[in-house]
Amino acid sequence: MGIPRLEICLDKIQHNATALAERLSSRGIRTTAVTKAVCGDPAIAAALVSSGIDLLADSRLANIARMRQAKVQAEYVLLRTLASEADAVVELADVSLNSELTVIGALSSAAMARGKHHKVILMVELGDLREGLLPAELFNAAAAVLQMPHIELHGIGTNLACFSGVRPDRDKMMQLSRLATAIEHRFNIKLAVVSGGNSANYDWLMGASDTGRINNLRIGEALLLGCETLQRRPIPGLYSDAFHFVTEVIEVKTKPSKPYGDICQDSFGAVKRFEDRGRMRRAILAGGRQDVAVDGLIAPHQIAIIGASSDHIICDASQTSLNPGQTISFGVTYRALLAAMNSPYVAKTLVKGK
Ligand SMILES: *Cc1c(COP(=O)(O)O)cnc(C)c1O
């Protein structure tokens, strides 16, 4: 029971995974569960797999290695592929997302050297301006990939609403569908996977009368935090509280609300201005920027976070009576989850129940 700790409810994650995979499957779409926000945590990965998901994706090979080491049985998809890691990619991942022929060439050599076959999904740029081949480059790239030994052109995919927040709407999904069909006709092949996007595709999915050729989505945040990601609205029937950041009160005192003295930079180089709201009961919690993205914490009703340094979270506790030694439980957004999972100072504790 460390402080601070991230409490993880596997039952809620499993419920979310079962419910969401069922909704996707009823529209002919397979779920790839994305584990990068939880650093490939094996217990969480196992919970996802036990809810019937058999495709796990992560952006980091270290996380895939961790899940494999823990004997979590799934097909593994690498979301971000580096040429310098080609050997490890073909060793650890069954499938990888790619947008550069030189990188796929390195995968081909690595796969050949190991007598393995590696599946490649070509990513297509449809407006979000992160990874992907421009649609005009896709055909030449597909032709080149089809020539590469030990590489299988497994499918195409796109990623929207990640870097620029571009909505994966009907138009974008039709565009990807048309590209899939065009490639199949041109090269007389069948693409196993047309991967339409991520948690941001939830609205499109639920509203679509025709999902076209899309038969796969890669879902992280919606499974873990129970929300879609265009507006962060909760998804009906899913839990948005599978994770809690728990910490302890270390000081409670009534102090002025406005700092006094000559104001210069704080510990992170910012010069802050505070309004004078008179005297205020203030609480200090054990936790800070070394533990979590403090601005991504969801505070309980009577508490408002004022700010944080490396190891201290400062709160306005005027609406509640807190005592040193008391624990406080916060909800987390994606940002806070990601940071807490990555902090060695935050204990990860499994809790039961729904
Ligand atoms: C992170 C990531 C996802 C999952 O995104 P969520 O918003 O967590 O659903 C899907 N695809 C790619 C390529 C990613 O990098």
The ligand as an SDF file (V2000), in Angstrom:
LIG
                    3D

 15 15  0  0  0  0  0  0  0  0999 V2000
   -2.0450    5.2210  -29.2910 C   0  0  0  0  0  0  0  0  0  0  0  0
   -2.5030    4.7120  -30.5740 C   0  0  0  0  0  0  0  0  0  0  0  0
   -3.7770    4.1460  -30.6890 C   0  0  0  0  0  0  0  0  0  0  0  0
   -4.7630    4.0980  -29.5360 C   0  0  0  0  0  0  0  0  0  0  0  0
   -5.2650    5.3700  -29.2510 O   0  0  0  0  0  0  0  0  0  0  0  0
   -6.4130    5.6000  -28.1600 P   0  0  0  0  0  0  0  0  0  0  0  0
   -6.7730    7.0170  -28.3060 O   0  0  0  0  0  0  0  0  0  0  0  0
   -5.7910    5.2860  -26.8320 O   0  0  0  0  0  0  0  0  0  0  0  0
   -7.5180    4.6650  -28.4850 O   0  0  0  0  0  0  0  0  0  0  0  0
   -4.1370    3.6360  -31.9210 C   0  0  0  0  0  0  0  0  0  0  0  0
   -3.2990    3.6710  -32.9750 N   0  0  0  0  0  0  0  0  0  0  0  0
   -2.0770    4.2070  -32.8940 C   0  0  0  0  0  0  0  0  0  0  0  0
   -1.2080    4.2290  -34.1130 C   0  0  0  0  0  0  0  0  0  0  0  0
   -1.6320    4.7490  -31.7120 C   0  0  0  0  0  0  0  0  0  0  0  0
   -0.4050    5.2740  -31.6310 O   0  0  0  0  0  0  0  0  0  0  0  0
  1  2  1  0
  2  3  1  0
  2 14  2  0
  3  4  1  0
  3 10  2  0
  4  5  1  0
  5  6  1  0
  6  7  2  0
  6  8  1  0
  6  9  1  0
 10 11  1  0
 11 12  2  0
 12 13  1  0
 12 14  1  0
 14 15  1  0
M  END
$$$$
